[in-house]
């Protein structure tokens, strides 16, 4: 028997296993969490366009998780291309099975709370707990570990 349940709580999962055991069913459960790991972050960053990766680097490194959109515009120009790529890469990763459905976008736009009817983005942000994860992923990309051939005399 194979049952696939997406988005279930751990409590629900435990109850389901107990119910299956009462009916002598063999049931195994594998849990895939929709969060960001260093491996997932590295794959995400590698799949971005060059301008989107630069934008992500600026949010992660320069802004430590929060950067003013005007600063990004001065450096990158228009942001609609890079910001669209940030979202499309998350969706593509779900389609390709790189991370589970429900994985949140790591970088999100911030709108002006004082002017909600005008949708100009004032900044881009990343949750503080994700910044070290994505920094490690950037380190892997920029400084890949030496291979055996590189360390041989």
SULUR-V286458 format. One record per residue. RES is the residue in one small letter. PSI is psi in radians with two decimals (999 if undefined). Layout:
BEGIN
res = {RES;RES}
psi = {PSI;PSI}
END
This chain:
BEGIN
res = {x;x;x;x;x;x;x;x;x;x;x;x;x;x;x;x;x;x;x;x;x;x;x;x;x;x;x;x;x;x;x;x;x;x;x;x;x;x;x;x;x;x;x;x;x;x;x;x;x;x;x;x;x;x;x;x;x;x;x;x;x;x;x;x;x;x;x;x;x;x;x;x;x;x;x;x;x;x;x;x;x;x;x;x;x;x;x;x;x;x;x;x;x;x;x;x;x;x;x;x;x;x;x;x;x;x;x;x;x;x;x;x;x;x;x;x;x;x;x;x;x;x;x;x;x;x;x;x;x;x;x;x;x;x;x;x;x;x;x;x;x;x;x;x;x;x;x;x;x;x;x;x;x}
psi = {2.35;2.21;2.26;2.12;2.18;2.41;0.29;2.58;2.83;-0.62;-0.78;-0.76;-0.78;-0.72;-0.66;-0.74;-0.73;-0.73;-0.76;-0.70;-0.62;-0.48;0.30;0.58;2.54;2.10;2.24;2.62;2.32;2.38;2.22;2.01;2.44;0.40;-3.08;2.21;2.98;-0.72;-0.78;-0.73;-0.71;-0.79;-0.73;-0.89;-0.68;-0.49;-0.18;2.70;2.88;-0.78;-0.61;-0.69;-0.70;-0.72;-0.79;-0.77;-0.72;-0.70;-0.78;-0.89;-1.02;-0.72;-0.10;0.68;-0.07;2.18;2.44;2.33;-0.60;-0.66;-0.78;-0.73;-0.68;-0.62;-0.76;-0.26;-2.52;2.49;-0.12;-0.66;-0.99;-0.71;-0.62;-0.67;-0.61;-0.77;-0.80;-0.58;-0.64;-0.84;-0.74;-0.69;-0.64;-0.83;-0.66;-0.05;0.33;-0.54;2.78;2.76;2.49;-0.09;2.14;2.67;2.33;-0.45;2.23;2.62;2.65;2.16;2.79;1.99;-0.35;-0.17;1.15;-0.36;-0.33;2.05;0.49;2.23;2.29;-0.31;2.99;2.49;2.75;2.42;2.43;-0.63;-0.32;-0.39;-0.86;-0.57;-0.82;-0.52;-0.74;-0.71;-0.73;-0.69;-0.72;-0.68;-0.78;-0.67;1.27;2.55;2.57;2.45;3.00;-0.65;-0.62;-0.50;-0.12;2.55;999}
END
